[in-house]
Amino acid sequence: MLTIARLATAAGVNVETIRFYQRKTLIHQPPRPTSGARHYGESDLARVRFIKAAQRIGFSLEEIRQLLQLDDGTHCDEARIIAEHKLADIQSRMADLRRIEAALTGLVDQCCAAKGSVTCPLIATLHGN
């Protein structure tokens, strides 16, 4: 059995992260025994590690909640659909970032070509001139 501090250390997070996950109902808050300290088990540690791993690859807390609800070994198709939506979202954001990169590259190139100009092409473009 782990205290909240030991759970946090073992999961590589801080105690406030554990409390935050409890407030978001991603992990349960065990009852406080008369001895005062709540105790967590290995399943709680596995759950926190799952949450952190899912966050690292871009899942939101709501998506993680959905995945946790499917974690009984019989909902692989439903989990795949959630992952496919996340993948499509990331691909869309990457396309947006590539467009932004291209626009900024062009503006930077204009800055380099406009030596001695009174008006900076980058700033003028952003002003809409």
GROMACS elastic network, one bead per residue, 0.5 to 0.9 nm:
[ bonds ]
;  ai    aj funct       b0    kb
    1     7     6  0.89965   500
    1    39     6  0.55740   500
    1    40     6  0.54636   500
    1    41     6  0.51227   500
    1    42     6  0.76017   500
    2     5     6  0.77602   500
    2     6     6  0.55450   500
    2     7     6  0.56421   500
    2    38     6  0.81775   500
    2    39     6  0.51961   500
    2    41     6  0.61002   500
    2    42     6  0.81720   500
    2    45     6  0.89048   500
    3     6     6  0.52029   500
    3     7     6  0.60565   500
    3     8     6  0.85320   500
    3    37     6  0.66692   500
    3    38     6  0.60854   500
    3    40     6  0.61528   500
    3    41     6  0.89525   500
    4     8     6  0.60741   500
    4     9     6  0.85923   500
    4    15     6  0.64519   500
    4    18     6  0.74396   500
    4    19     6  0.87333   500
    4    37     6  0.82895   500
    4    38     6  0.70651   500
    4    39     6  0.69925   500
    4    40     6  0.69901   500
    5     8     6  0.51434   500
    5     9     6  0.62156   500
    5    10     6  0.86142   500
    5    14     6  0.76624   500
    5    15     6  0.58713   500
    6     9     6  0.50284   500
    6    10     6  0.59895   500
    6    11     6  0.84366   500
    6    15     6  0.88202   500
    6    40     6  0.89838   500
    7    10     6  0.51822   500
    7    11     6  0.60953   500
    7    12     6  0.85053   500
    7    13     6  0.84933   500
    7    14     6  0.89186   500
    7    15     6  0.81009   500
    7    18     6  0.82234   500
    7    39     6  0.89331   500
    7    40     6  0.70009   500
    7    41     6  0.83337   500
    7    42     6  0.88002   500
    7    44     6  0.79317   500
    7    45     6  0.62198   500
    7    48     6  0.87336   500
    8    11     6  0.51630   500
    8    12     6  0.60009   500
    8    14     6  0.52037   500
    8    15     6  0.53924   500
    8    16     6  0.86139   500
    8    17     6  0.77884   500
    8    18     6  0.66203   500
    8    45     6  0.82561   500
    8    48     6  0.85842   500
    9    12     6  0.50763   500
    9    13     6  0.61379   500
    9    14     6  0.68363   500
    9    15     6  0.81532   500
   10    13     6  0.78597   500
   10    45     6  0.73035   500
   11    14     6  0.84943   500
   11    45     6  0.62182   500
   11    46     6  0.81475   500
   11    48     6  0.64393   500
   11    49     6  0.58376   500
   11    52     6  0.85623   500
   12    49     6  0.83061   500
   13    16     6  0.82339   500
   13    17     6  0.62689   500
   13    18     6  0.75597   500
   13    48     6  0.87210   500
   13    52     6  0.87397   500
   14    17     6  0.53733   500
   14    18     6  0.68844   500
   15    18     6  0.51731   500
   15    19     6  0.63922   500
   15    20     6  0.86359   500
   16    20     6  0.59600   500
   16    21     6  0.85325   500
   17    21     6  0.61753   500
   17    22     6  0.85490   500
   18    21     6  0.51639   500
   18    22     6  0.62556   500
   18    23     6  0.87660   500
   18    27     6  0.79488   500
   18    48     6  0.77829   500
   19    23     6  0.62438   500
   19    24     6  0.86309   500
   19    27     6  0.88840   500
   19    29     6  0.83894   500
   20    23     6  0.50812   500
   20    24     6  0.62420   500
   20    25     6  0.85323   500
   20    26     6  0.87473   500
   21    25     6  0.60535   500
   21    26     6  0.51508   500
   21    27     6  0.58531   500
   21    28     6  0.83811   500
   21    48     6  0.83541   500
   22    26     6  0.58625   500
   22    27     6  0.50930   500
   22    28     6  0.57822   500
   22    29     6  0.60792   500
   23    26     6  0.77218   500
   23    27     6  0.83994   500
   23    28     6  0.88446   500
   23    29     6  0.88130   500
   24    27     6  0.78525   500
   24    61     6  0.83777   500
   25    28     6  0.63473   500
   25    29     6  0.85385   500
   25    65     6  0.84291   500
   26    47     6  0.83614   500
   26    48     6  0.85332   500
   26    51     6  0.82497   500
   26    61     6  0.82157   500
   26    64     6  0.82177   500
   26    65     6  0.62981   500
   26    68     6  0.81005   500
   27    44     6  0.69873   500
   27    47     6  0.71688   500
   27    48     6  0.75538   500
   28    44     6  0.80776   500
   29    32     6  0.86898   500
   29    38     6  0.80067   500
   29    40     6  0.85106   500
   30    33     6  0.88457   500
   30    38     6  0.59758   500
   30    39     6  0.66925   500
   30    40     6  0.71007   500
   31    38     6  0.63526   500
   31    39     6  0.83318   500
   32    35     6  0.77806   500
   32    36     6  0.58818   500
   32    37     6  0.60653   500
   32    39     6  0.80587   500
   33    36     6  0.54971   500
   33    37     6  0.65673   500
   33    38     6  0.65454   500
   33    39     6  0.86969   500
   34    37     6  0.80814   500
   35    38     6  0.86102   500
   40    43     6  0.80001   500
   40    44     6  0.60440   500
   40    45     6  0.76911   500
   41    44     6  0.53561   500
   41    45     6  0.66381   500
   41    46     6  0.88707   500
   42    46     6  0.61453   500
   42    47     6  0.85496   500
   43    46     6  0.50022   500
   43    47     6  0.61179   500
   43    48     6  0.87220   500
   44    47     6  0.50099   500
   44    48     6  0.62846   500
   44    49     6  0.86154   500
   45    48     6  0.52503   500
   45    49     6  0.62219   500
   45    50     6  0.85708   500
   46    49     6  0.51128   500
   46    50     6  0.60875   500
   46    51     6  0.86812   500
   47    51     6  0.62218   500
   47    52     6  0.86947   500
   47    68     6  0.84067   500
   48    51     6  0.50615   500
   48    52     6  0.62405   500
   48    53     6  0.85912   500
   49    52     6  0.51511   500
   49    53     6  0.60845   500
   49    54     6  0.85377   500
   50    53     6  0.51358   500
   50    54     6  0.60988   500
   50    55     6  0.85524   500
   50    64     6  0.86989   500
   50    68     6  0.87281   500
   51    54     6  0.51762   500
   51    55     6  0.61422   500
   51    56     6  0.86609   500
   51    59     6  0.88939   500
   51    61     6  0.80060   500
   51    64     6  0.65650   500
   51    65     6  0.87351   500
   51    68     6  0.86658   500
   52    55     6  0.50342   500
   52    56     6  0.61712   500
   52    57     6  0.89105   500
   53    56     6  0.51307   500
   53    57     6  0.67279   500
   53    58     6  0.89944   500
   53    59     6  0.89934   500
   54    57     6  0.54529   500
   54    58     6  0.65647   500
   54    59     6  0.54856   500
   54    60     6  0.80619   500
   54    61     6  0.87482   500
   54    63     6  0.89286   500
   54    64     6  0.67004   500
   55    58     6  0.50663   500
   55    60     6  0.64617   500
   55    61     6  0.75286   500
   55    64     6  0.78531   500
   56    59     6  0.74569   500
   58    86     6  0.77859   500
   58    90     6  0.82987   500
   59    62     6  0.80112   500
   59    63     6  0.58146   500
   59    64     6  0.62178   500
   59    83     6  0.85428   500
   59    86     6  0.71021   500
   60    63     6  0.51337   500
   60    64     6  0.61320   500
   60    65     6  0.85743   500
   61    65     6  0.60766   500
   61    66     6  0.86499   500
   62    66     6  0.63768   500
   62    67     6  0.87267   500
   63    66     6  0.50518   500
   63    67     6  0.62548   500
   63    68     6  0.86320   500
   63    82     6  0.73391   500
   63    83     6  0.89870   500
   63    86     6  0.88106   500
   64    68     6  0.60652   500
   64    69     6  0.85741   500
   65    68     6  0.51155   500
   65    69     6  0.63130   500
   65    70     6  0.88283   500
   66    69     6  0.51659   500
   66    70     6  0.65357   500
   66    71     6  0.89828   500
   66    79     6  0.82407   500
   66    82     6  0.82825   500
   67    70     6  0.50731   500
   67    71     6  0.63880   500
   67    78     6  0.85879   500
   67    79     6  0.61636   500
   67    82     6  0.78345   500
   68    71     6  0.51054   500
   68    72     6  0.85505   500
   69    72     6  0.78137   500
   70    73     6  0.74373   500
   70    74     6  0.75248   500
   70    75     6  0.55310   500
   70    76     6  0.77770   500
   70    78     6  0.75395   500
   70    79     6  0.68192   500
   71    74     6  0.77062   500
   71    75     6  0.72156   500
   71    76     6  0.86116   500
   71    79     6  0.87045   500
   72    75     6  0.70162   500
   73    76     6  0.68168   500
   74    77     6  0.83685   500
   75    78     6  0.53552   500
   75    79     6  0.62704   500
   75    80     6  0.86397   500
   76    79     6  0.50433   500
   76    80     6  0.60291   500
   76    81     6  0.86598   500
   77    80     6  0.50332   500
   77    81     6  0.63410   500
   77    82     6  0.88858   500
   78    81     6  0.51235   500
   78    82     6  0.65301   500
   78    83     6  0.87752   500
   79    82     6  0.51803   500
   79    83     6  0.62920   500
   79    84     6  0.86330   500
   80    84     6  0.60053   500
   80    85     6  0.86184   500
   81    85     6  0.62614   500
   81    86     6  0.86279   500
   82    85     6  0.52466   500
   82    86     6  0.63185   500
   82    87     6  0.86888   500
   83    87     6  0.60594   500
   83    88     6  0.86017   500
   84    88     6  0.61692   500
   84    89     6  0.85678   500
   85    88     6  0.51415   500
   85    89     6  0.61873   500
   85    90     6  0.86596   500
   86    89     6  0.50517   500
   86    90     6  0.61830   500
   86    91     6  0.85884   500
   87    90     6  0.51101   500
   87    91     6  0.60919   500
   87    92     6  0.85546   500
   88    91     6  0.50690   500
   88    92     6  0.61401   500
   88    93     6  0.86361   500
   89    92     6  0.51300   500
   89    93     6  0.62434   500
   89    94     6  0.86150   500
   90    93     6  0.50338   500
   90    94     6  0.60577   500
   90    95     6  0.85829   500
   91    94     6  0.50258   500
   91    95     6  0.62287   500
   91    96     6  0.86763   500
   92    95     6  0.51159   500
   92    96     6  0.63227   500
   92    97     6  0.86897   500
   93    97     6  0.61605   500
   93    98     6  0.86402   500
   94    98     6  0.61734   500
   94    99     6  0.86825   500
   95    98     6  0.50581   500
   95    99     6  0.63521   500
   95   100     6  0.86896   500
   96    99     6  0.51493   500
   96   100     6  0.62515   500
   96   101     6  0.85792   500
   97   101     6  0.59954   500
   97   102     6  0.85596   500
   98   102     6  0.61628   500
   98   103     6  0.86407   500
   99   102     6  0.51159   500
   99   103     6  0.62388   500
   99   104     6  0.86439   500
  100   103     6  0.51207   500
  100   104     6  0.61208   500
  100   105     6  0.84514   500
  101   104     6  0.51841   500
  101   105     6  0.59692   500
  101   106     6  0.85738   500
  102   105     6  0.50624   500
  102   106     6  0.62410   500
  102   107     6  0.86898   500
  103   106     6  0.52120   500
  103   107     6  0.63144   500
  103   108     6  0.87020   500
  104   108     6  0.60140   500
  104   109     6  0.84234   500
  104   122     6  0.85949   500
  105   108     6  0.51321   500
  105   109     6  0.61001   500
  105   110     6  0.86120   500
  106   109     6  0.50692   500
  106   110     6  0.62286   500
  106   111     6  0.87250   500
  107   110     6  0.50084   500
  107   111     6  0.62939   500
  107   112     6  0.87725   500
  107   121     6  0.69468   500
  107   122     6  0.53567   500
  107   125     6  0.80539   500
  108   111     6  0.50329   500
  108   112     6  0.63931   500
  108   113     6  0.87591   500
  108   121     6  0.85419   500
  108   122     6  0.69410   500
  109   112     6  0.51421   500
  109   113     6  0.63019   500
  109   114     6  0.87498   500
  110   113     6  0.50369   500
  110   114     6  0.61132   500
  110   120     6  0.86009   500
  110   121     6  0.61340   500
  110   122     6  0.72113   500
  111   114     6  0.52669   500
  111   115     6  0.72521   500
  111   120     6  0.64296   500
  111   121     6  0.57317   500
  111   122     6  0.62960   500
  112   115     6  0.63895   500
  114   117     6  0.54341   500
  114   118     6  0.87814   500
  114   119     6  0.85311   500
  114   120     6  0.73415   500
  114   121     6  0.72512   500
  115   118     6  0.87454   500
  115   120     6  0.88703   500
  116   119     6  0.88306   500
  117   120     6  0.67697   500
  117   121     6  0.85891   500
  119   122     6  0.86917   500
  119   123     6  0.76953   500
  119   124     6  0.67082   500
  120   123     6  0.54381   500
  120   124     6  0.60060   500
  120   125     6  0.85455   500
  121   125     6  0.59492   500
  121   126     6  0.85450   500
  121   129     6  0.88607   500
  122   125     6  0.52571   500
  122   126     6  0.63420   500
  122   127     6  0.86789   500
  123   126     6  0.51021   500
  123   127     6  0.61249   500
  123   128     6  0.85930   500
  123   129     6  0.86724   500
  124   127     6  0.50367   500
  124   128     6  0.62421   500
  124   129     6  0.51186   500
  125   129     6  0.55487   500
  126   129     6  0.75504   500
